């Protein structure tokens, strides 16, 4: 499984986190071969279950986002000028949470790569205005928000 696919799976998990009772069960469920088999015909993203490195990346980032949720949401609120957090689509929020987590806590992921991946994932699920909005927030966060 590619890093791009693994990152998109993490976005799916982070999105689902808003509707679930906890990350540990979610990670186990969403990385199981049975889960992938059930969705493989619907979406090519789920054609291959995560292997060792991909599985570890998915688990690490999903759990990291969950652990830093309040911090990440605070950054989204700060840089979403003129927008209340509740007005931002949940998909866009999930994408930004994953990207910001990578920029803050994954030194192995260059900021530009994280932003580019976030924008590409966002393009699959959102319209051009939302993609531009997400790109703008992440670019500003990269330039100004990180300590």
Order of alpha helices (4+ residues) and beta strands (2+ residues): alpha-alpha-alpha-alpha-alpha-alpha-alpha-alpha
